[in-house]
């Protein structure tokens, strides 16, 4: 069901022809919406309508730039609320590249520099690759075949970070396949056997890590095996040469699960839940919520040659992306089938940058990094962040967060500006009449505090 | 080998050994005011860096590997390093494990192993022992798992309610809680203004965070904040704890255990002695000796000892051979542990290393066995089943068996 027969043709020769004429991206988006519409009709689900403009602005700004919009951006957008145009312009900004690199680094490495790795160098590498329009297939190939020093080449840090279990991490990150169970026994509800795991591990058997002058070096020793004795990929195909990692990179990046995983991963990051959800666990017991939808989004990813921006553009321009978020009356099925928007907590980076904007503080990179580490939480630093939208805050973290001084500047502004300005600056919306009443007798600094640390600020909805 | 506890209170031990053998042993827990009941609390003294066993609890005087360390008699059935005279007087309340072995020689991996009982697999996160104890003990208003002086590992699939409350600086933590108390008005306004959003949503994460926000309000009103202070403690009392930072932390740990915290870990760094091992170990032992001894003594006299496990350990032991920089390197093959309190048999040295300390003589135990012993002392079945976030069934420990010298059960 997943894949056994190796099928280059389906992906390498991307034979999908975009509909003649018109804007490709609109077409992509419409195709996605059409698949969903058919499913919703079949299920008798009425999808929620589009969210209002300010909600959309906050949402897309958090998703593409990693922060809430500034007061000026809000004013500009209200003058010209062109959703497609703002998506396009955000995708062309430096902030977009930086933010995507942050999300991906969290996904692929987590938040620490464990095992003498350099997380920030890896992030910078991703940012540059995206800026240079290197596609995800090529980036993955570079990651799997990387060698050299972790301090000199950003991409080496992935395997250095995961050097104790590269096979499991590569399968999970790039194929969405979990081999963890197969480390000790055959997978209980999938086809993976312990032998599959052993074979995958052999692809990394040539890796040698050494510690030179305090930095980790990755090099390969020569493998010298005859055909028939070389490692075999999950598809059953054997490595054709003794350059195992090169061989593996080819197999991984050209098999069907690679495309599906990439499409599903980007979808998950934007939509808050995967078509296969959780996104790192594609297996027979955890099928996509809609097979056609997964095929459609994968097709777009392939047609666009695994470029990040066109896929994100296509998803952001769908109705599905722009719907109102689920409320307490929305059924679980409607949420699962993207008939309502799934809300998601802010990532540490999103939270810190949004807090700095909402409190009108400068974005000092060193202070920002410290704040992000604190927002991740000590006990989470070495944890796995493949499931980007898990909620992990603890009592202590909230205690510390709500204890930051919100700044003289903020208090000053809070007193001078109107309640409406305060709400716009922090929550990107105007206060309701009930809220005006509730705030009447309170100091504005207290109101600012309440808005900054409440749930409405902490979630992207 | 003589087991003092068996000599002194054989029948009591027998009864609880029987109780521990039965899964419903915890039913007896509350009726035990004194005597060797099941543990309800745990205190870990974590020696960050990996403490040298030969220079602390498994000395080899007169051998080439032994170095200059002299030995001292103890109140237990064995000798330890002369650098720990106060601890030596408490050894009838503690036992040594001299035959624990591991193969994790990397700091992070070993730290993880000795904190969770499992090997480090990033995609299969395991809860820290503190999180597990927190999960398995009744709900409380105070945080149930606190670390002092360094961070702890997280709760993995047990959920963020069981994350460690990590305190680097007790004064700071106390100020934090006092600020919350002071800002009570702001928090209630927050609750009011956030309500429309919260009631509109249909998401467990929103509910979790709302509950956490309420929890910080109630936390500020407990005696947790007060127990972070040692201001009221007399100078002579502080002197017993050695007037060091580690000593102050141990005093706070004592307060916390008394305030109802179930798991406290106090960290003492500086044990990664690749160079100048002997000077460093001496300095570390000077910091460790008085607070460690005083803690055991105080827990004993307050009665908390009877249901509090006390564990001293670090990532791994250190090489018996002394390297060219007068240092000792990582040596997981022998990982020293000291344990006592609750139902644990004490005054014993479990297992032994050979004459020059290069390997274990005879029977050895694994880290999983240590964890099976700790959990059993709490009345938690080592093979208790849990389900991970990704729906995989798993157990509380990794197929360990209880160290029979320390705990008669299962």
Interface residues (C-beta under 8 A of the other chain):
Chain A: X110 X114 X115 X162 X164 X165 X168 X169 X172 X178 X180 X181 X183 X278 X280 X281 X325 X326 X327 X328 X329 X330 X335 X342 X343 X345 X377 X378 X379 X380 X381 X382 X383 X384 X386 X387 X390 X391 X392 X393 X394 X395 X396 X398 X399 X400 X402 X403 X432 X434 X435 X438 X439 X442 X446 X447 X449 X450 X451 X453 X454 X455 X456 X458 X459 X461
Chain B: X106 X108 X109 X112 X120 X121 X122 X123 X124 X125 X143 X151 X152 X153 X154 X155 X156 X160 X163 X164 X165 X166 X176 X177 X179 X180 X183 X185 X186 X187 X189 X190 X192 X193 X194 X196 X197 X198 X199 X200 X201 X202 X203 X205 X206 X208 X209 X210 X212 X213 X215 X216 X219 X389 X390 X392
